[in-house]
Amino acid sequence: MAVWDDLVGQSKVEEQLSAAARDADTFVTAHATGQPVPEASKMTHAWLFTGPPGSGRATAARAFAAALQCVSPDRALGGAPGCGFCDGCHTTLIGTHADVEIIRTDLLSIGVKETRALVRRAQLSPAGGRWQIIVMEDADRLTEGAGNVLLKAVEEPAPRTVWLLCAPSLEDVLPTIRSRCRHLTLRTPPVEAVADLLVRRDGIEPEAAHAAARATQGHIDRARRLATDERARARRSVVLKLPLRVGDVGGCLKAAQELVDAAAEDAKQAAEEVDVKETEELKAALGATQGGRMPRGTAGAMKELEDRQKRRRTRTQRDSLDLALTDLTGFYRDVLALQLRSTTALANTDVRDAIERIAADTTPERTLRRIEAVLACREALDRNVAPLLAVEAMTMSLRG
């Protein structure tokens, strides 16, 4: 299985990355054998992958990193880097390669301290003799200070260092950074391609795979979760009933409270096991005595961990709310499609009755205003507005 097999519906991007990987392999081979290095090359030291959520930005970056680290003997016979089976490919894809650092954050942002540590890592020579690769899956979460720290490293990279940055759009990255990166744009993959991936890789039944891919409109990770997680299906079902529950003020406020409470419960469940494990490991590392008594001078470290866990819970709650709002936007998108007699296939066929009812009772203009209300709620959450206030304002705007 080649490293590109999980890159769904991105043939143009795959072609560009494959060509760059071949040129990178030629560069490394030439250096190792003392041969002249070709001047023309599609390889560069900094890349920026952008595309809508679910398009596979991080998947493309990891696949490219694996191709750069490929040590398959077939390369000497003209084979393309990125076999997917050699030690370089395998360890990169599972995240254990010594020269590949994959950065993903479960917090709201990536700060200066973490970025400086990455920059120091990027100055090291590769242990395996090929490339030192930094994959930053959430480059859009860099603070302004962290972005300025990263800029210096991107401007003056070490000879064998490659930066692979991922973000939803160009606007989410500092102009000074994106101007120094080669830009690749990924598209939302077709529903059929996502369904085929779920069947082929995850062993999901074809009917369930297609239903999940259609419901998430080609978002690969969400489709996999919807097809395999009963709780995710139950939560989506509750969200899609919300448009029928906002007929009066009381219904709006109750629906908003339940939506926020469900997101908070998701965050709590996701954090409980991880928080306990992290806390126990830190206590052990700091030398906690029998009975959990902590040595003097360790309160600061424990407080820092608690603050980090709190920020992570906040991020998880917002991600859960954002997922619900995405489902709600898809519902009204289907309503608008019916109202405009569009030939576009409905995403939420399992609630077609509710979609038809609301489509018949309102106008396209009203549906557009409701979609705008959902988008405004997402923007308010991004600006750190209290979740309950933002969601209550949205449900009041959805009221018929």
QUINORCOR-V217666 format. One record per residue. N is the residue number from 1. RES is the residue in one small letter. OMEGA is omega in whole degrees, -180 to 180 (999 if undefined). Layout:
[[N:RES:OMEGA] [N:RES:OMEGA]]
//
This chain:
[[1:m:179] [2:a:-178] [3:v:-177] [4:w:-172] [5:d:180] [6:d:179] [7:l:-168] [8:v:174] [9:g:-177] [10:q:-174] [11:s:-179] [12:k:178] [13:v:178] [14:e:-180] [15:e:-180] [16:q:-179] [17:l:179] [18:s:178] [19:a:179] [20:a:179] [21:a:177] [22:r:179] [23:d:178] [24:a:179] [25:d:177] [26:t:179] [27:f:-178] [28:v:-180] [29:t:180] [30:a:178] [31:h:-177] [32:a:-176] [33:t:180] [34:g:179] [35:q:177] [36:p:179] [37:v:179] [38:p:-179] [39:e:-179] [40:a:-179] [41:s:176] [42:k:-179] [43:m:175] [44:t:-171] [45:h:-177] [46:a:-178] [47:w:177] [48:l:179] [49:f:178] [50:t:180] [51:g:-178] [52:p:178] [53:p:180] [54:g:-178] [55:s:178] [56:g:180] [57:r:-178] [58:a:178] [59:t:179] [60:a:-180] [61:a:180] [62:r:178] [63:a:179] [64:f:178] [65:a:179] [66:a:179] [67:a:179] [68:l:-178] [69:q:-176] [70:c:179] [71:v:-180] [72:s:178] [73:p:179] [74:d:-179] [75:r:-180] [76:a:180] [77:l:179] [78:g:179] [79:g:-179] [80:a:175] [81:p:179] [82:g:-177] [83:c:-180] [84:g:-175] [85:f:-175] [86:c:-178] [87:d:-180] [88:g:180] [89:c:-174] [90:h:-178] [91:t:177] [92:t:-176] [93:l:180] [94:i:172] [95:g:-179] [96:t:-179] [97:h:-176] [98:a:-175] [99:d:179] [100:v:179] [101:e:180] [102:i:-176] [103:i:171] [104:r:-176] [105:t:172] [106:d:177] [107:l:-178] [108:l:-177] [109:s:174] [110:i:-173] [111:g:-177] [112:v:-177] [113:k:-180] [114:e:-178] [115:t:178] [116:r:178] [117:a:178] [118:l:-180] [119:v:177] [120:r:178] [121:r:-177] [122:a:-180] [123:q:-178] [124:l:173] [125:s:179] [126:p:-179] [127:a:-178] [128:g:177] [129:g:-179] [130:r:-176] [131:w:168] [132:q:-171] [133:i:175] [134:i:178] [135:v:179] [136:m:-174] [137:e:-178] [138:d:-179] [139:a:178] [140:d:-179] [141:r:174] [142:l:172] [143:t:-179] [144:e:179] [145:g:179] [146:a:178] [147:g:179] [148:n:176] [149:v:-179] [150:l:-177] [151:l:-178] [152:k:-179] [153:a:179] [154:v:179] [155:e:-176] [156:e:-176] [157:p:171] [158:a:-173] [159:p:-176] [160:r:-180] [161:t:178] [162:v:176] [163:w:177] [164:l:-176] [165:l:-180] [166:c:179] [167:a:179] [168:p:-178] [169:s:178] [170:l:-177] [171:e:-180] [172:d:-178] [173:v:179] [174:l:-180] [175:p:-178] [176:t:178] [177:i:-176] [178:r:179] [179:s:-179] [180:r:-180] [181:c:169] [182:r:-170] [183:h:174] [184:l:-179] [185:t:177] [186:l:-180] [187:r:174] [188:t:-177] [189:p:178] [190:p:-180] [191:v:-178] [192:e:-180] [193:a:178] [194:v:179] [195:a:179] [196:d:178] [197:l:-180] [198:l:179] [199:v:-174] [200:r:-173] [201:r:-174] [202:d:177] [203:g:-179] [204:i:179] [205:e:-176] [206:p:-178] [207:e:179] [208:a:180] [209:a:-179] [210:h:179] [211:a:180] [212:a:179] [213:a:179] [214:r:-178] [215:a:-179] [216:t:178] [217:q:173] [218:g:177] [219:h:-169] [220:i:-176] [221:d:179] [222:r:179] [223:a:179] [224:r:-179] [225:r:-179] [226:l:-178] [227:a:-173] [228:t:-174] [229:d:-180] [230:e:-180] [231:r:178] [232:a:178] [233:r:179] [234:a:-180] [235:r:178] [236:r:179] [237:s:179] [238:v:-179] [239:v:-177] [240:l:174] [241:k:-176] [242:l:-179] [243:p:179] [244:l:-175] [245:r:-174] [246:v:-180] [247:g:179] [248:d:-176] [249:v:180] [250:g:178] [251:g:179] [252:c:-176] [253:l:179] [254:k:179] [255:a:179] [256:a:-180] [257:q:-179] [258:e:179] [259:l:180] [260:v:179] [261:d:179] [262:a:178] [263:a:179] [264:a:178] [265:e:176] [266:d:-180] [267:a:-180] [268:k:-180] [269:q:180] [270:a:-174] [271:a:-170] [272:e:-176] [273:e:-179] [274:v:-178] [275:d:-180] [276:v:-179] [277:k:180] [278:e:-178] [279:t:-180] [280:e:180] [281:e:180] [282:l:178] [283:k:179] [284:a:-179] [285:a:-179] [286:l:176] [287:g:178] [288:a:-179] [289:t:178] [290:q:-178] [291:g:174] [292:g:179] [293:r:-176] [294:m:176] [295:p:177] [296:r:176] [297:g:-178] [298:t:-177] [299:a:-179] [300:g:179] [301:a:178] [302:m:179] [303:k:178] [304:e:178] [305:l:179] [306:e:178] [307:d:180] [308:r:179] [309:q:178] [310:k:179] [311:r:179] [312:r:177] [313:r:177] [314:t:179] [315:r:-179] [316:t:178] [317:q:-180] [318:r:177] [319:d:179] [320:s:177] [321:l:-179] [322:d:177] [323:l:178] [324:a:-180] [325:l:176] [326:t:177] [327:d:-180] [328:l:176] [329:t:177] [330:g:178] [331:f:-178] [332:y:174] [333:r:177] [334:d:177] [335:v:-179] [336:l:179] [337:a:178] [338:l:-178] [339:q:-179] [340:l:180] [341:r:180] [342:s:177] [343:t:179] [344:t:-180] [345:a:178] [346:l:178] [347:a:-173] [348:n:-177] [349:t:-180] [350:d:176] [351:v:-176] [352:r:-180] [353:d:179] [354:a:179] [355:i:-180] [356:e:-180] [357:r:-179] [358:i:178] [359:a:-179] [360:a:-175] [361:d:-176] [362:t:-179] [363:t:176] [364:p:180] [365:e:179] [366:r:178] [367:t:178] [368:l:178] [369:r:178] [370:r:176] [371:i:178] [372:e:179] [373:a:178] [374:v:179] [375:l:178] [376:a:177] [377:c:178] [378:r:179] [379:e:179] [380:a:178] [381:l:177] [382:d:180] [383:r:176] [384:n:171] [385:v:179] [386:a:-175] [387:p:-177] [388:l:179] [389:l:-179] [390:a:-177] [391:v:177] [392:e:177] [393:a:179] [394:m:-177] [395:t:176] [396:m:178] [397:s:179] [398:l:-174] [399:r:-178] [400:g:999]]
//
